[in-house]
Structures are given as C-alpha cells and as structure tokens.
Amino acid sequence: MSVHEATSEAGGHQLSRRALIRLGLGGVLGLFLLEVLGTFLSFYTPRKFGVFGSKVTLGDPKTFDLASITTFVEAKLFLSHVPEGFLAMYWKCPHLGCTVQWHPEEPSEDNLAKSGRFHCPCHGSIYDRHGQIISGPAPRPLDMFKLSLSGGKLVADTSDITQRKHWEPDQAFKA
Ligand code: FES
C-alpha cells in the first residue's frame, strides 16, 4: 500500500467518525424537538375529561328509584327514572351550551313528584324530568345518550348524542 493510499484511508475513517457524531447529535436534537412539540401539542389539545365520550356503566336499574334524578359528573349526564323507563340526558343546554342543573327544591313541572326540575343558570331555560323544554330560549329538549344493558347494568354511550324535537314515551329505555 502506498503512503498516499494509507492517508486517504485514515481520512475516510475520520470522516465517517465525524459523520457518526453529527448523526448522533442530530438524533438527540431531533428527539428534543419532538419532546418540545409533544408538550406544546398536549397543552393545546383538548383532553377527554373523565369518561365522557365513551360507554359509561351507570349501575343496576333496580337501584334507581322511580322519579329519581341521578347526576353522573364524569359522564356529564342526568339519569332520570320515569314511569316509561330511563332517560340519560346530556347536561349541556341546547341553547348556548351552559351546564344545566337539577333543582330538587324548585316546583315540579310534572305530576310524578311535588318538586324538582332542570334549570339552566345562563338564560333561565327550564326543563321537566323528561328533559322537555318548559320555558326559556332553548330550542329543544335536553339531548340524550343511548342506553343499553350490559351484565344487568345500565350503560350510557356518551359518544352517541341524540337530539329530539319533543319528549316522546318511546325515548325512554325500558330495563
Ligand atoms: S345556555 Fe341555557 S338557557 Fe342559554
């Protein structure tokens, strides 16, 4: 091997070592930038809160008294037990989206109980225990989630929202 060839070979090794170091540094920098981007995106991306947006097990239907209203905070719904069956209603007001509240002390809007109705704190829409709009600016009753039975328990699918024009008895789920 000539002297010239030996120098070239050594230079080639040096070059590939430098390239490797550069590649390694580039990789570390790339990972760092991905981490920063991930943090940025997770900060600005809305997260699912609790179990809302999925199927939620509510419980054994026998444990909910007739005329009861049960609030499931993580699922953002009210479970209403009416003579026709069960209604799982989204607590978001169909007017401008405020959170409707159940007021057990307010006068009832039906004959099932002496008191209790839904009341939106923003513009005063009032709904009965079927979610039917009684007064106020809301354009329709409270929206509903589909109910089913699984292993003897009521399950609400909070990814499936149904709008309705009026309360109809066949909207209630019989368990
Ligand atoms: S948001 Fe409920 S009445 Fe306006």
Residues whose N, C-alpha, C, O or C-beta is under 5 A from the ligand:
A	BS01	FES	C93 H95 L96 G97 C98 C120 C122 H123 G124 S125
